[in-house]
Amino acid sequence: MNRVVLAAAAGFAACLLFSSCGSSKSTSGPPSGLHQRVLASQTVSAGFVSPGLIIVNAAKDILPRASEIGAVATPSFIVPSPNLATFLVYGSTATSYSVQVVNTLTESSTGSITLPGPTSSIVFPLPAGPAFAAVPSALVTGAPPGAIEVLNTSGGGISDNIGVPGVQTVVSNANGSILLAFSADSDSLTVVIPANINTGNPVTTPVAGFDRPVSAIINGSTAYVLNCGAECGGVQASVQAFDMGSMTIVGPPVNVDGATVAMLSGSTLYVAGNSPTNNACTGETTAATTCGRLDIVDTTAMAVTSTAVITNGTHTLLDLSLGGQLFIGAKTCTNIGSVTNPNGSEVRGCLSIYNTNTGAVVIPPDNGDVTGLQNFTSRYVEYVAQGGNLRIYDATKDVLQPLQLNLGGGVIYDAKSADFF
């Protein structure tokens, strides 16, 4: 985030629906003719456009003709497969929740999987394997609501569900053999072994000893668990090493200011969140009365080496651009001023940019939640979905580059690269 063998007739019918079944790479390339693409999820806004994935020529930051793939209503976050051949696009209405399966090689939708409730967390560990969605409201017979739904990404539908009460977030090791599940208002995490489904062996094992854990960064057999602590109704935010093989906590926790999202680069763990006490906007000239924190943790020594002041809000995204600029995205932050009518006053939103080389922080003059980030390994740019717009940043200067995109009036939620470049 299992494996249920479908009957032959059902599997054949599903493959007729899901055109990616058994397919590999297209020898002629995608229909757009592009080989450096970003797909941006766009919802309907004021009747201007239909919902879908906008295909962007990310080599030149322009739109090709016939550049949209139809998607579910109100498409939001995108989960790529490891080889980028398949995208899962989550979308919802007031009464329905679904995951669109998109073949990026043919640039077409190949089917939709209906979920029993809303999700904010899906993992897709292997190109041809299942994906796993955390659905906190899913009904489970004889147990409290909450389940990890096992999504059949090639044949369609839900192949199984794994009961985890109130599950909000699911993360996976590299091959999907071990999942870690996190539930709201809990001081435990749940270790999930999908291969044990229908074998009689335990599929889930709760592990206590944490402080409102919300997620983890997995490196090999070690998981760096993010204890949200006080920000989530607990005591102290921290990072806690956890050995997934033995299912044991390793060493004492490393206290940080806040921990709702993290990213590992080499042996450096970047951790973002909010502190109820250490929240002054020291060093910044802003009308915001509180600020968040970025803590830099050396995972070899398991110690905090430095901190930085960033925007407040619920921090959900981190992305490291070429050149070492760390883009930090939050939601529900303190928005100040207006990007459309600045009048010389402060304009502030939910994006922070941390220079990993110098420690400097830039808060760009833009408003709104940050819902998508995408870097590139060959270009010094960062695509940022903020406030419903797609922004393109010059990652060498931490400013918007001169060339920006007009995507036709829809609300952009996420942007993901469909090619390695």
C-alpha positions as CSV (number, residue, x, y, z in Angstrom):
1,M,0.0,0.0,0.0
2,N,-3.4,-9.6,-1.5
3,R,-3.3,-11.5,-3.5
4,V,-6.6,-12.9,-4.6
5,V,-6.6,-15.1,-7.7
6,L,-9.5,-14.1,-10.0
7,A,-11.4,-16.7,-11.9
8,A,-10.1,-17.0,-15.5
9,A,-13.3,-15.6,-17.1
10,A,-13.4,-12.7,-14.7
11,G,-9.7,-12.0,-15.3
12,F,-10.1,-12.0,-19.0
13,A,-13.1,-9.7,-18.9
14,A,-11.2,-7.3,-16.6
15,C,-8.2,-7.3,-19.0
16,L,-10.6,-6.2,-21.8
17,L,-11.5,-3.2,-19.6
18,F,-8.1,-2.5,-18.4
19,S,-6.1,-2.1,-21.6
20,S,-2.8,-2.1,-19.7
21,C,-3.1,-5.8,-18.8
22,G,-0.1,-7.7,-20.0
23,S,1.3,-4.6,-21.8
24,S,4.8,-3.2,-21.5
25,K,6.4,-0.2,-23.1
26,S,4.9,1.4,-26.3
27,T,7.5,1.1,-29.0
28,S,6.3,4.3,-30.7
29,G,6.2,6.5,-27.6
30,P,3.1,8.1,-26.1
31,P,0.4,9.7,-28.3
32,S,1.5,13.2,-27.4
33,G,4.9,12.5,-28.8
34,L,6.5,13.9,-25.6
35,H,9.1,12.1,-23.5
36,Q,9.4,14.7,-20.7
37,R,5.9,15.0,-19.4
38,V,4.2,16.2,-16.3
39,L,0.5,15.2,-15.6
40,A,-1.4,17.8,-13.6
41,S,-4.8,16.9,-12.0
42,Q,-7.3,19.6,-12.8
43,T,-10.9,19.9,-11.5
44,V,-13.7,21.8,-12.9
45,S,-13.8,25.5,-12.1
46,A,-16.7,27.8,-13.1
47,G,-17.5,25.5,-16.0
48,F,-14.3,26.3,-17.9
49,V,-12.9,22.8,-18.3
50,S,-13.7,19.1,-17.8
51,P,-11.9,17.2,-15.0
52,G,-8.8,15.4,-16.0
53,L,-5.0,15.2,-16.2
54,I,-3.4,17.9,-18.2
55,I,-0.3,16.8,-20.2
56,V,2.5,19.3,-19.9
57,N,5.6,19.4,-22.0
58,A,8.0,19.6,-19.1
59,A,11.1,20.1,-21.2
60,K,9.8,23.4,-22.4
61,D,7.0,24.2,-19.9
62,I,4.3,24.4,-22.6
63,L,1.1,22.6,-23.4
64,P,0.8,20.4,-26.5
65,R,-2.5,20.2,-28.4
66,A,-5.1,17.6,-27.3
67,S,-3.4,17.6,-23.9
68,E,-5.9,16.2,-21.5
69,I,-6.6,12.7,-20.2
70,G,-10.2,12.3,-18.9
71,A,-10.3,11.4,-15.1
72,V,-12.6,10.9,-12.2
73,A,-14.7,13.8,-11.0
74,T,-12.7,16.3,-8.9
75,P,-9.3,14.5,-9.4
76,S,-6.9,15.3,-6.6
77,F,-3.7,13.6,-5.6
78,I,-1.7,11.3,-7.9
79,V,0.2,8.2,-7.0
80,P,2.7,7.0,-9.6
81,S,3.9,3.4,-10.0
82,P,7.7,3.0,-9.4
83,N,8.3,2.8,-13.2
84,L,5.9,5.7,-13.9
85,A,3.9,3.5,-16.4
86,T,0.7,3.7,-14.3
87,F,-0.8,6.6,-12.3
88,L,-3.5,6.2,-9.7
89,V,-5.6,9.4,-9.5
90,Y,-7.9,9.8,-6.4
91,G,-11.1,11.6,-6.9
92,S,-14.3,12.1,-4.8
93,T,-17.7,13.7,-4.7
94,A,-20.0,14.2,-1.7
95,T,-21.2,10.6,-2.1
96,S,-18.5,8.6,-4.1
97,Y,-14.8,7.9,-3.8
98,S,-12.7,6.3,-6.5
99,V,-9.3,5.7,-7.9
100,Q,-8.7,6.2,-11.6
101,V,-6.1,4.0,-13.2
102,V,-4.2,5.8,-16.0
103,N,-1.8,4.2,-18.4
104,T,0.9,6.9,-19.0
105,L,2.3,5.0,-22.0
106,T,-1.0,5.2,-23.9
107,E,-2.1,8.4,-22.1
108,S,-5.5,6.9,-21.4
109,S,-7.7,5.9,-18.6
110,T,-8.0,2.1,-18.2
111,G,-10.6,1.9,-15.5
112,S,-11.8,3.0,-12.1
113,I,-11.8,1.4,-8.7
114,T,-14.5,2.4,-6.3
115,L,-13.6,2.8,-2.6
116,P,-15.9,2.4,0.3
117,G,-15.0,5.8,1.7
118,P,-12.6,8.7,1.4
119,T,-8.8,8.3,1.6
120,S,-5.8,10.6,1.9
121,S,-3.2,7.9,1.7
122,I,-2.4,5.4,-1.1
123,V,0.9,3.5,-1.7
124,F,1.9,1.7,-4.9
125,P,5.1,-0.3,-4.2
126,L,5.5,-2.4,-7.3
127,P,4.8,-1.7,-11.0
128,A,2.7,-4.8,-11.5
129,G,1.5,-5.3,-8.0
130,P,-1.4,-4.1,-5.9
131,A,-1.7,-0.7,-4.3
132,F,-3.0,-0.1,-0.8
133,A,-5.4,2.6,0.3
134,A,-6.1,3.7,3.9
135,V,-9.9,4.1,4.3
136,P,-10.7,5.1,7.9
137,S,-14.5,4.8,7.5
138,A,-14.5,1.4,5.7
139,L,-16.8,-1.1,7.4
140,V,-15.3,-4.3,8.7
141,T,-17.4,-7.2,9.9
142,G,-17.1,-7.6,13.7
143,A,-14.6,-4.8,14.1
144,P,-14.5,-1.0,14.4
145,P,-14.5,0.9,11.0
146,G,-11.2,1.3,9.2
147,A,-9.3,-0.8,6.6
148,I,-6.5,-0.9,4.2
149,E,-8.1,-1.7,0.8
150,V,-6.0,-3.8,-1.5
151,L,-6.4,-2.4,-5.0
152,N,-6.0,-4.6,-8.1
153,T,-4.3,-2.1,-10.4
154,S,-4.2,-4.4,-13.4
155,G,-7.5,-6.2,-13.3
156,G,-9.6,-3.7,-11.4
157,G,-11.6,-3.7,-8.2
158,I,-10.6,-4.4,-4.6
159,S,-9.1,-7.8,-4.1
160,D,-9.2,-7.7,-0.3
161,N,-9.4,-5.5,2.7
162,I,-7.3,-5.5,5.9
163,G,-9.0,-4.3,9.0
164,V,-7.0,-1.5,10.9
165,P,-9.4,0.6,13.0
166,G,-9.4,4.3,12.1
167,V,-6.4,3.9,9.7
168,Q,-5.4,7.3,8.2
169,T,-2.0,6.6,6.6
170,V,-0.2,3.7,5.1
171,V,3.4,3.4,4.1
172,S,5.3,0.6,2.5
173,N,8.8,-0.9,2.2
174,A,10.3,-1.1,-1.2
175,N,8.6,-4.4,-2.3
176,G,5.3,-4.1,-0.6
177,S,5.9,-7.0,1.7
178,I,5.6,-4.9,4.9
179,L,3.2,-2.0,5.4
180,L,3.0,0.3,8.4
181,A,-0.4,1.7,9.2
182,F,-1.2,4.7,11.3
183,S,-4.5,5.6,13.0
184,A,-5.8,8.8,14.4
185,D,-5.4,9.5,18.2
186,S,-3.3,6.4,18.8
187,D,0.0,5.8,20.5
188,S,0.6,2.6,18.4
189,L,1.3,1.7,14.8
190,T,0.2,-1.5,13.0
191,V,2.6,-3.7,11.1
192,V,0.8,-5.3,8.2
193,I,2.0,-8.4,6.2
194,P,-0.2,-8.6,3.0
195,A,1.2,-12.1,2.1
196,N,-0.4,-13.5,5.2
197,I,-3.9,-12.8,3.9
198,N,-5.9,-16.1,3.9
199,T,-3.0,-18.1,5.2
200,G,-4.1,-18.3,8.8
201,N,-1.1,-16.3,10.0
202,P,-1.5,-12.9,11.6
203,V,-1.9,-10.2,9.0
204,T,-1.7,-7.2,11.4
205,T,0.3,-6.7,14.6
206,P,-0.1,-3.6,16.7
207,V,3.1,-2.1,18.2
208,A,2.8,0.3,21.2
209,G,5.3,2.7,22.6
210,F,4.9,5.8,20.3
211,D,3.5,9.3,20.8
212,R,0.7,9.9,18.3
213,P,2.6,8.4,15.3
214,V,1.4,9.6,11.9
215,S,3.8,8.3,9.3
216,A,7.2,6.9,8.7
217,I,10.2,7.0,6.3
218,I,11.4,3.6,5.5
219,N,15.0,2.9,4.7
220,G,15.7,-0.8,4.2
221,S,14.5,-2.6,7.3
222,T,14.5,0.6,9.4
223,A,11.5,2.8,9.7
224,Y,11.9,6.4,11.1
225,V,8.6,6.8,12.7
226,L,7.2,10.4,13.0
227,N,5.7,10.9,16.4
228,C,3.4,13.9,16.0
229,G,3.2,14.5,19.7
230,A,1.6,17.7,21.0
231,E,0.5,18.8,17.5
232,C,-1.8,15.8,17.4
233,G,-2.9,15.7,21.0
234,G,0.1,13.8,22.4
235,V,3.1,14.9,24.4
236,Q,6.3,15.4,22.5
237,A,7.1,15.3,18.8
238,S,10.0,13.1,17.9
239,V,11.6,10.7,15.4
240,Q,11.8,7.1,16.6
241,A,13.8,4.3,14.8
242,F,11.9,1.1,14.4
243,D,13.2,-2.2,13.2
244,M,10.6,-3.8,11.0
245,G,12.2,-7.3,11.0
246,S,12.0,-7.7,14.8
247,M,9.1,-5.3,15.2
248,T,11.0,-3.5,18.0
249,I,11.8,0.2,18.8
250,V,15.5,0.9,18.5
251,G,17.0,3.4,20.9
252,P,15.5,6.5,22.5
253,P,13.4,9.0,20.4
254,V,15.0,12.1,19.0
255,N,12.9,15.1,20.1
256,V,12.0,17.6,17.3
257,D,9.7,20.7,17.2
258,G,7.0,19.0,15.1
259,A,6.7,15.9,12.9
260,T,3.9,15.5,10.4
261,V,6.0,14.9,7.3
262,A,9.6,14.0,6.6
263,M,12.0,13.2,3.8
264,L,15.3,11.2,3.8
265,S,18.3,12.3,1.7
266,G,21.3,10.1,2.4
267,S,21.6,10.0,6.1
268,T,19.9,13.4,6.6
269,L,16.2,13.3,7.6
270,Y,14.3,16.6,7.1
271,V,11.3,16.8,9.5
272,A,8.6,19.5,9.4
273,G,5.8,20.3,11.8
274,N,4.6,22.8,14.5
275,S,5.6,23.2,18.1
276,P,3.1,24.5,20.7
277,T,5.9,26.4,22.4
278,N,8.7,27.0,20.0
279,N,6.6,28.8,17.3
280,A,7.9,32.3,17.1
281,C,8.7,33.7,13.6
282,T,12.2,34.6,14.6
283,G,14.3,36.1,11.8
284,E,11.2,36.7,9.6
285,T,9.4,40.0,9.0
286,T,5.8,38.8,8.8
287,A,2.3,39.5,10.1
288,A,2.0,35.8,10.9
289,T,1.9,35.4,14.7
290,T,3.2,31.8,14.7
291,C,5.5,29.8,12.5
292,G,6.4,26.2,11.9
293,R,9.7,24.4,12.2
294,L,12.0,22.3,10.0
295,D,14.3,20.1,12.0
296,I,17.4,18.4,10.3
297,V,18.2,15.0,11.9
298,D,21.4,13.1,11.3
299,T,20.2,9.5,11.3
300,T,23.7,8.1,11.9
301,A,24.0,9.9,15.2
302,M,20.2,10.1,15.7
303,A,20.5,13.8,16.7
304,V,19.1,17.1,15.5
305,T,21.8,19.1,13.8
306,S,19.9,22.3,13.0
307,T,16.5,23.9,12.7
308,A,14.8,26.5,10.5
309,V,11.7,28.7,10.7
310,I,9.0,27.9,8.1
311,T,5.4,28.7,7.6
312,N,2.8,27.3,9.9
313,G,-0.1,25.1,8.9
314,T,-0.3,21.3,8.6
315,H,2.9,20.3,6.8
316,T,2.2,17.5,4.3
317,L,4.8,17.7,1.5
318,L,8.6,17.8,1.1
319,D,10.5,17.7,-2.2
320,L,14.2,18.2,-2.8
321,S,15.0,19.9,-6.1
322,L,18.2,19.7,-8.2
323,G,20.7,21.9,-6.5
324,G,19.5,21.4,-3.0
325,Q,16.4,23.5,-2.5
326,L,13.9,21.8,-0.2
327,F,10.3,22.7,-1.1
328,I,8.0,22.4,2.0
329,G,4.3,22.4,1.5
330,A,1.6,22.9,4.1
331,K,-2.2,23.3,4.2
332,T,-4.4,25.6,6.3
333,C,-1.5,28.0,7.1
334,T,-1.8,31.7,7.8
335,N,-2.4,33.4,4.4
336,I,-1.5,37.1,4.3
337,G,-2.2,39.6,1.6
338,S,-3.3,38.8,-1.9
339,V,-1.2,37.7,-4.8
340,T,-3.6,39.4,-7.2
341,N,-3.6,42.7,-5.4
342,P,-0.5,43.0,-3.3
343,N,-0.4,46.8,-3.0
344,G,3.1,46.7,-1.8
345,S,2.2,44.7,1.4
346,E,3.2,41.3,2.5
347,V,1.9,38.3,0.5
348,R,2.4,34.9,2.2
349,G,1.0,31.4,1.8
350,C,1.8,27.8,2.7
351,L,5.1,27.3,0.7
352,S,8.6,27.5,2.3
353,I,11.9,26.9,0.4
354,Y,14.9,25.8,2.5
355,N,18.4,26.0,1.0
356,T,20.1,22.8,2.2
357,N,23.5,24.4,1.4
358,T,23.2,27.6,3.3
359,G,20.2,27.1,5.7
360,A,18.4,30.1,4.3
361,V,14.6,30.1,4.0
362,V,12.4,31.9,1.4
363,I,8.7,32.3,1.8
364,P,7.5,33.1,-1.8
365,P,4.8,35.8,-2.2
366,D,1.9,33.5,-3.1
367,N,-1.3,32.4,-1.3
368,G,-3.0,29.1,-0.7
369,D,-2.4,25.5,0.3
370,V,0.4,23.5,-1.3
371,T,-1.1,20.3,-2.7
372,G,1.6,19.1,-5.1
373,L,5.3,19.2,-5.6
374,Q,7.5,17.8,-8.4
375,N,11.2,18.1,-9.0
376,F,13.4,17.0,-11.9
377,T,16.9,15.4,-12.0
378,S,18.0,17.3,-15.1
379,R,16.4,20.7,-14.7
380,Y,16.7,23.4,-12.0
381,V,12.9,23.8,-11.8
382,E,10.2,22.8,-9.4
383,Y,6.5,22.4,-10.3
384,V,4.3,23.6,-7.4
385,A,0.5,23.2,-7.1
386,Q,-0.5,26.0,-4.8
387,G,-3.8,27.7,-4.3
388,G,-5.3,25.8,-7.3
389,N,-2.6,27.0,-9.6
390,L,0.4,25.4,-11.2
391,R,3.6,27.4,-10.5
392,I,7.0,26.8,-12.0
393,Y,9.9,27.9,-9.8
394,D,13.5,28.6,-10.8
395,A,15.2,26.4,-8.2
396,T,18.4,28.4,-8.5
397,K,16.8,31.6,-7.4
398,D,13.7,30.5,-5.4
399,V,11.5,32.7,-7.5
400,L,8.9,32.0,-10.3
401,Q,10.5,31.6,-13.6
402,P,9.4,34.1,-16.3
403,L,7.6,31.4,-18.4
404,Q,4.4,30.2,-16.6
405,L,1.5,28.1,-17.8
406,N,-2.2,29.0,-18.3
407,L,-4.1,25.8,-17.9
408,G,-7.5,27.2,-18.8
409,G,-9.3,28.1,-15.6
410,G,-9.4,24.7,-13.8
411,V,-8.2,24.1,-10.2
412,I,-4.9,22.3,-10.2
413,Y,-4.4,19.9,-7.3
414,D,-1.3,17.8,-8.0
415,A,1.5,17.4,-10.6
416,K,3.6,14.4,-11.2
417,S,6.3,13.5,-13.7
418,A,5.4,10.7,-16.1
419,D,9.0,10.2,-17.3
420,F,12.4,10.0,-15.8
421,F,14.4,13.1,-16.7
